[in-house]
C-alpha cells in the first residue's frame, strides 16, 4: 500500500470505532441505570415506574442526545 491509501484507511477506521465505543458506553450506562432503579425499590418487590417517570426519562435522554449532537 502506498501512503495515500494508508491515510484513507486510517481516516475510515474512526467511524466503526466511534460506533462501538458509543454502544459500549450506552450499554454500561443502561446497566447502571437498571441497577440504581433496582436499588431504589423495596425488597422482593418490582420497581414501580409510572408513565410520568417514563416521560421524564425520555425527555432527559432526548436532551442528552441533542447536547451530544451539538458538540
Order of alpha helices (4+ residues) and beta strands (2+ residues): alpha-alpha
